[in-house]
């Protein structure tokens, strides 16, 4: 803010009262006329500021809420209309962690009992001594936007589902026509049918990806999380994927380690390294889909060299990465890579088919488990995709496993992988 100063009689400087009043008036004009709700609370959970948009969204008049505990006014519910736990309230998360919080799937419960879809962003206020003195929330009404998104997703979902059946039938008949035991065709006709079959398979993949992305957007994506030990899971998955890399002449390397030191036990004067158990709580089918998609992309865009798959972790996260020795990704394309239908447009990609939905779906699945996916790349030096998933503490994981009826044992290795 621009403040005006004048020298006082003691030779120092003081802010003029008029200047302070002008700045406050400007701030009030902006806050009172903005369409987003702005709510300010102090460290005692008391509401100190409540702009007109806040009253409109919540149904609470400003003069009734100032001085009240925010928990009696700012309430959130889940998609079933049930009040969320206090521990999941955005203000609680920010006041406890001291970190900003943002959520674009929140549902605000209004005073009259109705619900409103909102985006919310909460930022902690830090005092001079470093303590949290309160928090400010910016809440945006996205009810109409979500209704439109749902209608669009429903249309894509219905259209994709209906079109998969005839496409599957066409693909089946083409496969029969290419079967030497069923038909007898010349080489030229076979080449035409092979191109038609490949295009039909691509179309079928597009419809499947459209259906999956629509379900991911509106929360209908099937999800059955369970405790998973990622070292063992990735090791088995790599064995299944190895053939695809070797078929193209690419080497496949598996790296397994930890940011912390591996535990070492001594038995009969020999050392055995126990790989730390890296537990996560995810749907194995969904994570397999993500890893397979990243691996297929690495193989598809790498002509020579190797694919490296790694798994590691620390106390907070389990990290998976997959690296290739391909052409890399242009710097300008990296920020858009996980957007729907986005594809890098260059000579290396124009001849390779794709729907532009694979990485978007990967991102949606990873975010389903409060994880993060990103890429680091340099042209002509390859790319590395990273996935971070929240790590389950071992005792908690074993308790959940007992409830789920599954048990994992520590994996002991004598040789370095």
LOFI-939796 format. One record per residue (C-alpha): residue number from 1; x negated, y, z negated. Coordinates in nm, 2 decimals, m for minus. Layout:
NUM:X:Y:Z $
...
END
This chain:
1:0.00:0.00:0.00 $
2:m0.12:0.35:0.07 $
3:m0.13:0.56:m0.25 $
4:m0.21:0.92:m0.29 $
5:m0.46:1.04:m0.55 $
6:m0.55:1.38:m0.70 $
7:m0.82:1.48:m0.95 $
8:m0.71:1.54:m1.30 $
9:m0.86:1.79:m1.54 $
10:m1.11:1.54:m1.67 $
11:m1.27:1.50:m1.33 $
12:m1.11:1.15:m1.28 $
13:m0.82:1.05:m1.05 $
14:m0.46:0.97:m1.12 $
15:m0.18:0.83:m0.90 $
16:0.09:1.09:m0.86 $
17:0.43:0.99:m0.98 $
18:0.59:1.10:m0.65 $
19:0.36:0.87:m0.46 $
20:0.45:0.57:m0.68 $
21:0.82:0.64:m0.65 $
22:0.78:0.67:m0.27 $
23:0.60:0.33:m0.25 $
24:0.87:0.17:m0.47 $
25:1.15:0.31:m0.26 $
26:0.98:0.18:0.06 $
27:0.95:m0.17:m0.10 $
28:1.31:m0.17:m0.22 $
29:1.43:m0.07:0.12 $
30:1.25:m0.36:0.29 $
31:1.35:m0.61:0.03 $
32:1.71:m0.51:0.01 $
33:1.76:m0.51:0.39 $
34:1.57:m0.83:0.48 $
35:1.79:m1.13:0.58 $
36:1.59:m1.37:0.37 $
37:1.66:m1.42:0.00 $
38:1.38:m1.30:m0.23 $
39:1.38:m1.42:m0.59 $
40:1.12:m1.33:m0.84 $
41:1.08:m1.51:m1.17 $
42:0.84:m1.46:m1.46 $
43:0.64:m1.72:m1.66 $
44:0.94:m1.77:m1.90 $
45:1.16:m1.89:m1.60 $
46:1.37:m1.56:m1.61 $
47:1.49:m1.40:m1.29 $
48:1.34:m1.05:m1.26 $
49:1.43:m0.97:m0.89 $
50:1.73:m1.07:m0.68 $
51:1.79:m0.90:m0.35 $
52:2.13:m0.88:m0.17 $
53:2.05:m1.17:0.06 $
54:2.00:m1.38:m0.25 $
55:2.35:m1.29:m0.36 $
56:2.49:m1.38:m0.02 $
57:2.32:m1.72:0.00 $
58:2.38:m1.83:m0.36 $
59:2.72:m1.66:m0.42 $
60:2.58:m1.50:m0.75 $
61:2.61:m1.12:m0.79 $
62:2.28:m0.95:m0.88 $
63:2.40:m0.80:m1.20 $
64:2.50:m1.15:m1.33 $
65:2.17:m1.32:m1.27 $
66:1.90:m1.07:m1.37 $
67:1.76:m1.19:m1.70 $
68:1.90:m1.54:m1.66 $
69:1.70:m1.87:m1.64 $
70:1.66:m1.95:m1.27 $
71:1.77:m2.31:m1.33 $
72:2.12:m2.20:m1.38 $
73:2.13:m2.01:m1.05 $
74:1.88:m2.16:m0.80 $
75:1.99:m2.52:m0.77 $
76:1.90:m2.77:m0.50 $
77:2.07:m3.10:m0.40 $
78:1.97:m3.39:m0.19 $
79:2.15:m3.50:0.13 $
80:2.40:m3.69:m0.08 $
81:2.50:m3.38:m0.28 $
82:2.32:m3.50:m0.60 $
83:2.12:m3.24:m0.80 $
84:1.75:m3.30:m0.76 $
85:1.53:m3.37:m1.06 $
86:1.37:m3.08:m1.24 $
87:1.02:m3.21:m1.14 $
88:1.12:m3.18:m0.77 $
89:1.24:m2.82:m0.80 $
90:1.02:m2.58:m0.60 $
91:0.97:m2.34:m0.88 $
92:0.86:m2.61:m1.12 $
93:0.61:m2.75:m0.87 $
94:0.45:m2.41:m0.82 $
95:0.44:m2.31:m1.19 $
96:0.28:m2.64:m1.28 $
97:0.03:m2.67:m0.99 $
98:m0.04:m2.30:m0.93 $
99:m0.03:m2.37:m0.56 $
100:0.21:m2.24:m0.29 $
101:0.49:m2.47:m0.19 $
102:0.70:m2.49:0.13 $
103:0.98:m2.71:0.23 $
104:1.20:m2.70:0.55 $
105:1.44:m2.97:0.44 $
106:1.59:m2.81:0.13 $
107:1.96:m2.79:0.05 $
108:2.07:m2.50:m0.18 $
109:2.38:m2.55:m0.40 $
110:2.59:m2.23:m0.41 $
111:2.79:m2.10:m0.70 $
112:3.12:m2.23:m0.55 $
113:2.98:m2.58:m0.52 $
114:2.92:m2.57:m0.14 $
115:2.58:m2.65:0.01 $
116:2.35:m2.45:0.24 $
117:2.06:m2.58:0.44 $
118:1.75:m2.36:0.38 $
119:1.38:m2.33:0.43 $
120:1.20:m2.22:0.11 $
121:0.85:m2.09:0.05 $
122:0.74:m2.03:m0.31 $
123:0.41:m1.85:m0.40 $
124:0.26:m1.83:m0.76 $
125:0.19:m1.49:m0.91 $
126:m0.15:m1.49:m1.08 $
127:m0.23:m1.24:m1.36 $
128:m0.57:m1.08:m1.41 $
129:m0.67:m1.34:m1.66 $
130:m0.61:m1.62:m1.40 $
131:m0.29:m1.74:m1.57 $
132:0.03:m1.80:m1.37 $
133:0.26:m1.50:m1.45 $
134:0.55:m1.61:m1.24 $
135:0.65:m1.70:m0.88 $
136:0.83:m1.54:m0.59 $
137:1.05:m1.74:m0.35 $
138:1.15:m1.66:0.00 $
139:1.46:m1.85:0.11 $
140:1.59:m1.86:0.47 $
141:1.94:m1.97:0.58 $
142:1.89:m2.24:0.85 $
143:2.24:m2.39:0.84 $
144:2.32:m2.31:1.20 $
145:1.98:m2.41:1.32 $
146:2.00:m2.75:1.15 $
147:2.35:m2.82:1.29 $
148:2.22:m2.74:1.64 $
149:1.91:m2.96:1.59 $
150:2.14:m3.24:1.47 $
151:2.36:m3.21:1.77 $
152:2.06:m3.21:2.00 $
153:1.91:m3.51:1.82 $
154:2.25:m3.70:1.84 $
155:2.27:m3.64:2.21 $
156:1.91:m3.76:2.27 $
157:1.97:m4.06:2.05 $
158:2.30:m4.16:2.22 $
159:2.16:m4.10:2.58 $
160:1.84:m4.29:2.51 $
161:2.03:m4.58:2.35 $
162:2.28:m4.61:2.64 $
163:2.01:m4.58:2.91 $
164:1.78:m4.84:2.76 $
165:2.02:m5.12:2.86 $
166:2.04:m5.06:3.24 $
167:1.66:m4.99:3.25 $
168:1.59:m5.32:3.07 $
169:1.81:m5.50:3.33 $
170:1.62:m5.34:3.62 $
171:1.29:m5.43:3.46 $
172:1.40:m5.79:3.42 $
173:1.51:m5.82:3.78 $
174:1.18:m5.67:3.90 $
175:0.99:m5.92:3.68 $
176:1.19:m6.20:3.84 $
177:1.11:m6.06:4.19 $
178:0.74:m6.06:4.11 $
179:0.75:m6.42:3.98 $
180:0.59:m6.66:4.24 $
181:0.81:m6.94:4.11 $
182:1.13:m6.75:4.19 $
183:1.05:m6.55:4.50 $
184:0.81:m6.55:4.80 $
185:0.71:m6.20:4.91 $
186:0.43:m6.06:5.11 $
187:0.15:m5.85:4.96 $
188:0.29:m5.51:5.07 $
189:0.63:m5.58:4.92 $
190:0.46:m5.70:4.60 $
191:0.27:m5.38:4.57 $
192:0.59:m5.18:4.60 $
193:0.76:m5.39:4.33 $
194:0.46:m5.37:4.10 $
195:0.48:m4.99:4.12 $
196:0.85:m4.99:4.06 $
197:0.80:m5.23:3.76 $
198:0.53:m5.00:3.61 $
199:0.76:m4.70:3.65 $
200:1.05:m4.88:3.49 $
201:0.83:m4.98:3.19 $
202:0.72:m4.62:3.15 $
203:1.09:m4.51:3.16 $
204:1.18:m4.76:2.90 $
205:0.89:m4.64:2.68 $
206:1.02:m4.28:2.72 $
207:1.37:m4.37:2.61 $
208:1.23:m4.57:2.31 $
209:1.01:m4.27:2.21 $
210:1.30:m4.03:2.25 $
211:1.52:m4.25:2.03 $
212:1.24:m4.28:1.77 $
213:1.17:m3.90:1.77 $
214:1.54:m3.82:1.73 $
215:1.57:m4.06:1.43 $
216:1.25:m3.91:1.28 $
217:1.40:m3.56:1.30 $
218:1.73:m3.63:1.13 $
219:1.61:m3.88:0.88 $
220:1.75:m4.20:1.04 $
221:1.41:m4.36:1.10 $
222:1.41:m4.70:0.93 $
223:1.17:m4.69:0.64 $
224:1.10:m4.97:0.39 $
225:0.80:m4.86:0.18 $
226:0.60:m5.11:m0.02 $
227:0.26:m5.12:m0.19 $
228:0.00:m5.18:0.07 $
229:m0.38:m5.24:0.01 $
230:m0.52:m5.05:0.31 $
231:m0.86:m5.22:0.32 $
232:m0.70:m5.56:0.39 $
233:m0.43:m5.42:0.61 $
234:m0.67:m5.23:0.84 $
235:m0.91:m5.53:0.85 $
236:m0.64:m5.76:0.98 $
237:m0.50:m5.50:1.22 $
238:m0.85:m5.44:1.37 $
239:m0.87:m5.82:1.45 $
240:m0.55:m5.79:1.64 $
241:m0.66:m5.47:1.83 $
242:m1.01:m5.59:1.91 $
243:m0.92:m5.76:2.24 $
244:m0.78:m5.45:2.40 $
245:m1.11:m5.26:2.35 $
246:m1.33:m5.55:2.46 $
247:m1.11:m5.61:2.77 $
248:m1.21:m5.26:2.88 $
249:m1.57:m5.31:2.79 $
250:m1.56:m5.10:2.48 $
251:m1.73:m5.19:2.15 $
252:m1.51:m5.18:1.84 $
253:m1.67:m5.09:1.50 $
254:m1.50:m5.12:1.16 $
255:m1.64:m4.90:0.88 $
256:m1.51:m4.96:0.52 $
257:m1.63:m4.76:0.22 $
258:m1.55:m4.51:m0.05 $
259:m1.63:m4.15:m0.14 $
260:m1.71:m4.30:m0.48 $
261:m1.97:m4.57:m0.54 $
262:m1.85:m4.92:m0.48 $
263:m1.81:m5.13:m0.80 $
264:m2.09:m5.39:m0.84 $
265:m2.07:m5.70:m1.05 $
266:m2.35:m5.94:m1.12 $
267:m2.29:m6.32:m1.14 $
268:m2.58:m6.57:m1.16 $
269:m2.84:m6.30:m1.08 $
270:m2.66:m6.23:m0.75 $
271:m2.48:m5.91:m0.66 $
272:m2.13:m5.90:m0.51 $
273:m1.98:m5.58:m0.39 $
274:m1.61:m5.54:m0.47 $
275:m1.44:m5.31:m0.23 $
276:m1.23:m5.06:m0.42 $
277:m0.86:m5.13:m0.39 $
278:m0.70:m4.85:m0.18 $
279:m0.33:m4.87:m0.25 $
280:m0.06:m4.67:m0.08 $
281:0.32:m4.68:m0.08 $
282:0.43:m4.69:0.28 $
283:0.62:m4.90:0.53 $
284:0.36:m5.14:0.69 $
285:0.54:m5.14:1.02 $
286:0.55:m4.76:1.05 $
287:0.18:m4.73:0.96 $
288:0.09:m5.01:1.20 $
289:0.28:m4.81:1.47 $
290:0.07:m4.50:1.39 $
291:m0.26:m4.67:1.39 $
292:m0.18:m4.87:1.70 $
293:m0.08:m4.56:1.89 $
294:m0.40:m4.38:1.80 $
295:m0.60:m4.68:1.89 $
296:m0.42:m4.72:2.23 $
297:m0.49:m4.35:2.31 $
298:m0.86:m4.39:2.22 $
299:m0.89:m4.69:2.45 $
300:m0.69:m4.53:2.72 $
301:m0.90:m4.21:2.74 $
302:m1.24:m4.37:2.68 $
303:m1.43:m4.51:2.98 $
304:m1.75:m4.62:2.81 $
305:m1.90:m4.64:2.46 $
306:m1.71:m4.75:2.15 $
307:m1.41:m4.71:1.93 $
308:m1.48:m4.67:1.55 $
309:m1.21:m4.73:1.29 $
310:m1.28:m4.63:0.93 $
311:m1.11:m4.66:0.60 $
312:m1.22:m4.48:0.28 $
313:m1.07:m4.30:m0.02 $
314:m1.12:m4.11:m0.34 $
315:m0.90:m4.07:m0.65 $
316:m0.63:m3.88:m0.47 $
317:m0.61:m4.00:m0.11 $
318:m0.68:m4.29:0.12 $
319:m0.83:m4.18:0.45 $
320:m0.81:m4.36:0.78 $
321:m0.99:m4.24:1.09 $
322:m1.04:m4.35:1.44 $
323:m1.31:m4.21:1.66 $
324:m1.39:m4.25:2.03 $
325:m1.66:m4.16:2.28 $
326:m1.42:m4.02:2.53 $
327:m1.41:m3.68:2.70 $
328:m1.28:m3.49:2.40 $
329:m1.00:m3.24:2.37 $
330:m1.03:m2.87:2.47 $
331:m1.03:m2.64:2.17 $
332:m0.72:m2.45:2.29 $
333:m0.52:m2.77:2.31 $
334:m0.59:m2.90:1.96 $
335:m0.34:m2.68:1.77 $
336:m0.06:m2.80:2.00 $
337:m0.15:m3.17:2.02 $
338:0.12:m3.29:1.78 $
339:0.40:m3.09:1.93 $
340:0.68:m3.27:2.11 $
341:0.62:m3.34:2.48 $
342:0.28:m3.17:2.47 $
343:0.00:m3.33:2.68 $
344:m0.35:m3.20:2.76 $
345:m0.35:m3.11:3.13 $
346:m0.68:m3.18:3.29 $
347:m0.84:m3.42:3.54 $
348:m0.89:m3.68:3.27 $
349:m0.53:m3.70:3.18 $
350:m0.33:m3.65:3.50 $
351:m0.39:m4.01:3.61 $
352:m0.30:m4.16:3.28 $
353:0.07:m4.21:3.20 $
354:0.23:m4.10:2.87 $
355:0.55:m3.96:2.73 $
356:0.40:m3.68:2.53 $
357:0.58:m3.80:2.22 $
358:0.34:m4.05:2.07 $
359:0.14:m3.81:1.85 $
360:0.46:m3.62:1.76 $
361:0.60:m3.94:1.62 $
362:0.28:m4.03:1.44 $
363:0.29:m3.69:1.27 $
364:0.65:m3.74:1.16 $
365:0.58:m4.09:1.02 $
366:0.27:m3.97:0.83 $
367:0.46:m3.68:0.68 $
368:0.73:m3.92:0.58 $
369:0.49:m4.04:0.31 $
370:0.36:m3.69:0.22 $
371:0.05:m3.75:0.42 $
372:m0.15:m3.54:0.67 $
373:m0.28:m3.62:1.02 $
374:m0.52:m3.40:1.22 $
375:m0.79:m3.42:1.48 $
376:m1.14:m3.30:1.53 $
377:m1.28:m3.30:1.87 $
378:m1.55:m3.15:2.09 $
379:m1.55:m3.18:2.47 $
380:m1.77:m3.44:2.62 $
381:m1.85:m3.57:2.26 $
382:m1.53:m3.76:2.18 $
383:m1.25:m3.72:1.93 $
384:m1.17:m3.83:1.57 $
385:m0.82:m3.86:1.44 $
386:m0.78:m3.85:1.06 $
387:m0.49:m3.97:0.84 $
388:m0.47:m3.89:0.47 $
389:m0.22:m4.08:0.25 $
390:m0.16:m4.03:m0.12 $
391:m0.34:m4.30:m0.31 $
392:m0.16:m4.50:m0.57 $
393:m0.34:m4.55:m0.90 $
394:m0.42:m4.92:m0.94 $
395:m0.21:m4.99:m1.25 $
396:0.09:m4.82:m1.09 $
397:0.04:m5.01:m0.77 $
398:0.02:m5.35:m0.95 $
399:0.34:m5.26:m1.14 $
400:0.52:m5.18:m0.82 $
401:0.38:m5.49:m0.66 $
402:0.52:m5.71:m0.94 $
403:0.86:m5.55:m0.89 $
404:0.84:m5.61:m0.51 $
405:0.72:m5.96:m0.56 $
406:0.39:m5.91:m0.38 $
407:0.04:m5.94:m0.53 $
408:m0.29:m5.83:m0.38 $
409:m0.63:m5.95:m0.50 $
410:m0.97:m5.76:m0.49 $
411:m1.15:m5.84:m0.17 $
412:m1.52:m5.94:m0.23 $
413:m1.78:m5.91:0.04 $
414:m2.15:m6.00:0.04 $
415:m2.24:m5.83:0.37 $
416:m2.21:m5.47:0.47 $
417:m1.95:m5.41:0.74 $
END
